[in-house]
Amino acid sequence: MISEKELEKLSYSDAPKSDAQGTEADLIIINGKVITVDKDFSIKQAIAVKDGWIVAVGTNGDVQKFAGRNTQVIDLKGKLILPGINESHGHTAAFASVRPPFAIDARYPTVKSMADIKAAVTAKVKTLKPGQWIRGRGWNTEYLEEFKNDPKGLPTKKDLDEVAPDNPVILTDWSGHAVWANSKALDLAKITRETRDPDGGYVLKDAAGEPIGILKEIPTFSLVTKAAPLFTVEEVKEIVTLGMKEMNANGVTSYNEPLGPGADQNDFGIRGSKVIEGYRQLLKEGKLTARVQIPLLYGKYGSVTYNDLVQGSQKYQFPADVDPFWIQRAGIKIFSDGIPLLKTAYMWEPYVGGGYGGLVIPGATEQEKYDELIKMVEFAHEKGWQVHVHACGDRAISSFIDGVEKATMKMPWIHPRHVIIHGDFITPKDAKRAAQYGMGHAGLPAIKALLADTMASYMGPERTAYQMPWRTLLNAGVMISMNADAPSAYPNWRLDVQVAVLREAAKSGKVSGPEECITREEAIRAYTMGGAWQDHMEAVKDSIEENKLADFCVISEDILTIDAHKIKDIPVLMTIVGGKVAYKSSQATNLLK
């Protein structure tokens, strides 16, 4: 990971200076409402860009002196421009790999019933030979017609066996924490009635002890996904390119993507080392259209130990021949617990109906798992590695912060900016501890809206209202960022801003925890400056100021004044990365001169 001082040095040596005499801009943007997201959240009118860097921000008159014969001009005609959107956590390659043409799209509203899923699988079978694998992503029983009155009900392998008896099928749910497999897939993975639950996971079985085809948590469903063939590097390049295009179409110019470089694959048929190599090759070919920060995930996907960290960091070397402004290592990723809807998030108080969840780290007891987590955090901290921890439950979050506290007390001169990913139920006390130790929080607003109507049946009304406590975090002084965690949710940051401002449930429209609402400006900062801070790159990106990278998102409506209920539907007109147009909608054609 490049240091803050190195980034600052690079920024000032590489950026064309705004006071340079005779500088001819490559690009000038005029007649806009420029939301700079600087410290004052100031509004400007125009921008000048040279060699991918901002050389001037101000009025139309201020930037005209940079105009030359070869300068491209974008006349925004009053449209709004923001810094490029920074997705602070997600799985872009996986997001693309589980969409057509690579996989079945099983998300709502593409599918609304089991019949729809069966029809999609049937259609896919017709294009394949017997034995070829079928992948898919996105099913959610709460949005399937057959489970309308039984949201805790589950499909089974038999449902898929009816339409795909000769093709192995694995359909990951919307959260990425459960897989629905047919008998063929289970047979190839050698999952039988004798298969025991691995640490941190569950093979669901019927009353007779037979696996029903639902595998909960990553340590478990990796048993079946590792039996599926891996994508090649060339296929991964196609997948990554598709993912970047989708991100660019939503105004995203930077994103954080954890990847496992070891031999263990994840549930999308992609090996992390191949994705990293795919990014490296695309950069060399001049085809990257987004900046990528990559935390490394050692060991088995979703189940990492101290020994995995030590051995994995010795075996794998991150590419040294990449431009850190485009591809950068961003510490490590650890899974500490599961998710609330599977009752695998680790909680201090029991779920409705019982159970506390637990840590998904291997260990015979919760104490052993806790001690292993602390060891991993201390090891990474000493190396100066930022730790990105998946932690949803309040007790999992507390455990992680304990590790950061212990590491910081031993090594107070090291400041990696450790990050709590998701952090659904972080307590007010732990929010203050997170701020004290310079930690970040990367939350998922869309998930809050998606789950608000049904979470009470798992967590009770009080904890449900509190879930994703952005106001508590900001008041405590925690740097927050936001993301869609694609493919868990579609990367529509406008929806996320709307949810953070209104906290309305997706189904009922009821407000869930109004005291935790934040302002539009705060939500926009989370999606720009918050992500840049997490990446240790606030000196060079995600605000529109001189001597910063020329990454922008142009939208058609004024996000600061439009009816808050319409924010999610604001179209993205154009995305500019490094001073070059990476995406433009049909509506944006008349803006280019």
Buried (B, 14 or more C-beta within 10 A) or exposed (E): BBEBEEBEEBBEEBBBEBEEEEBBBBBBBBBBBBBBBBEEBBEBBBBBBBBBBBBBBBEBEBBBBBBEEEBBBBBBEEBBBBBBBBBBBBBBBBBBBBBEEBBBBBBBEBBEBBEBBBEBBEEBBEEEEEEEBBBBBBBBBBBBEBBEEEBEEBBBBEBBBEBBEEBBBBBBBBBBBBBBBBBBBBBBBEBEEEBEBBBBBBBBBEEEEEBBBBBBBBBBBBBBBBBBEBBEBEBBBBBBBBBBBBBBBBBBBBBBBBBBBBEBBBBBBBBBBBBBBBBBBBBEEEEBBBBBBBBBBBBBBBBBBBBBBBBBBEEBEBEEEBEBBBBBBBBBBBBBBBBBBBBBBBBEEEBBEEEBBBBBBBBEEBEEBBBBBBBBBBBBBEBEBBBBBBBBBBBBBBBBBBBBBBBBEEBEEEBBBBBBBBBBBBBEEBBBBBBBBBBBBBBBBBBBBBBBBBBBBBBBEEBBBBBBBBBBBBEBEBBBBBBBBBBBBBBBBBBBBBBBBBBBBBBEEEEBBEEBBBBBBBBBBBBBBBBBBBBBBBBBBBBBBBBBBBBBBBBBBEBBEBEBEEBBEBBBBBBBBBBBBBBBBEEBEEBEE
